Amino acid sequence: MRNLLKMELKKAFQNKVFLMMLAIGLVIAIISVIQNLPKYYKFLENNAYAVEKGMEMNPLWPMFTPYSNWLGNDFTYSMTPLFYTLFPLLACLSYGWSYFGERKSGYVMNVAVRTNKRSHYFLAKYIAVFISGGTVVVLPMLLNFLVISCFIPAYQPDLFYDMYYSVSMHFLRDWFFAMPQLFIAAILAINFIFSGLIAACSMALTFFLKNKFTIVLLPFMFLFFVQYLQDNVWIYFSETIISPLIFLRGYSNGILSGIVVLIWEGLLLLVTLGIVWRKGAKQDVL
């Protein structure tokens, strides 16, 4: 099992498609930094001008921190919505399609007959797909935060500036103002888990579908369908956000509930791992 997992992880992180998806995510993350920095420097310029002229003004330092200008919390520029629109594709394309190719080529049969338990291969594959899907999404986010932290001082967010952060209805709101570093870590962890599970959806769909493009696009299309329901149906019944394309961010105009996040991730884990375990390890899929 350990050797299988090492082999799968090596294949996951060294394949060209994973590196291409990671590169796309990193480009978006860097563009987000480039977009946010001029706003901060313009703010410094205005403050310096006010001091020079002897004008009394609120310096508004808590408005400009890495915690409110990184990719997960920036609501000013286009890179954040673009990133969260593309993340299902980035996750699924990173390695979620791999089982489809290996099954079609006969590789799965060769591995299965050489292992004591066929379930070991499927579990190793599932873990590798999960980790690669999470990594390809979270690594650009982490890089974005680290780079922007090199230029913008980490002023403590202030509750009195709540209107600027759009986190007033986030279930981790208290962490944002009291322990912003923990808030960032939590957002990254939630994104990692969800992205890994979305990638695992592609692997699970391989047992039912025979088209490579479909197993990659279907999770993406499903999340857009949920977003459509959010915008056109659910909005009339509740202010709670149910769309992952929104609740994975660190901000929202609606209520971001931790229960919703747990339900989504719990169901995705149960369904994807259940399908892979039952159909892969217990049925004749070779």
Residue, then its C-alpha position, 0 to 999 in steps of 0.5 A: m500500500r505504501n509503495l502504491l501510494k508513493m508511486e501514485l503521488k509521484k505520477a500525480f505531481q509529475n504529470k504535465v497536465f497537473l503542472m499546467m493546471l498549477a501554472i494557470g492557478l499561479v498566473i491568476a494568483i500573481i495577477s491578483v497581487i499585481q492588481n492589488l498593489p497599486k491600490y495600496y500604494k495609491f492609498l499610501e500616496n494619499n496619506a502622505y499628501a494629507v500629512e504634508k498638507g497638514m490635513e486631518m484624516n483617518p489613515l484607514w490602516p485596517m482597510f489595507t492588510p494582506y487578510s483583506n487583499w489576498l485572493g480569498n478575500d479580494f472582492t475588488y478585482s476580477m481574479t478572485p471570481l475567475f479563480y473560483t470559477l475555474f477551480p473545479l476544472l483545475a482540480c479535476l484536470s490535475y489528476g482526476w482523469s488518471y483512473f480513466g486513462e489507466r483503466k482504458s490502457g489496461y494498466v489497472m489490470n496489471v497493477a491489480v494482479r500484482t497486489n495482495k488486495r485490489s483495494h490498495y490500488f484504489l485507495a492509493k489512487y483516491i488519496a493521490v487524486f484528492i491531494s493533487g486536486g487540493t494542492v493545485v487550488v490551494l498552492p496558488m492561494l498560499l503563494n498569493f497571500l505570501v507574496i502580497s504579505c511581502f508588500i502590505p503590512a499585516y495590520q490587525p483587522d478592525l471590527f469598526y471597519d467591518m463594512y470593508y471586509s464583507v465577512s460580517m456573515h461568515f461563520l469564521r468572522d470572529w477569527f478574522f478579527a481576533m486571529p486573522q492568521l488562523f482565519i486564512a489557514a481555515i479558508l485554505a484548509i476548507n478549499f483544499i478539502f473541497s477541491g480534493l473531493i471535487a477531483a475525486c468526483s471525476m474518479a468516481l464518475t469513471f465507473f459510470l461514464k466512458n467519455k474522458f471529457t464528461i468526467v472532467l466537465l460534469p463536476f464543473m457543470f454541476l457546481f454551476f447548476v448549484q450556483y444557478l439554483q442559488d441565484n434564481v431559486w434558493i435566494y427566495f427561501s433563505e439568505t444562507i449561501i449553498s453554492p461552493l463557488i461562493f462559500l469557499r471564499g472568505y467573504s460573501n453578501g449572504i450568510l456563510s454557514g459552517i454547517v453547509v460546508l460540513i454537509w457538502e464535504g461530508l456528502l462528497l466524501l461519503v459518495t466518492l469514497g463509497i463508489v470507489w471502494r465498492k465498485g473498484a475494490k469489490q466489483d469486477v471493473l477490470 
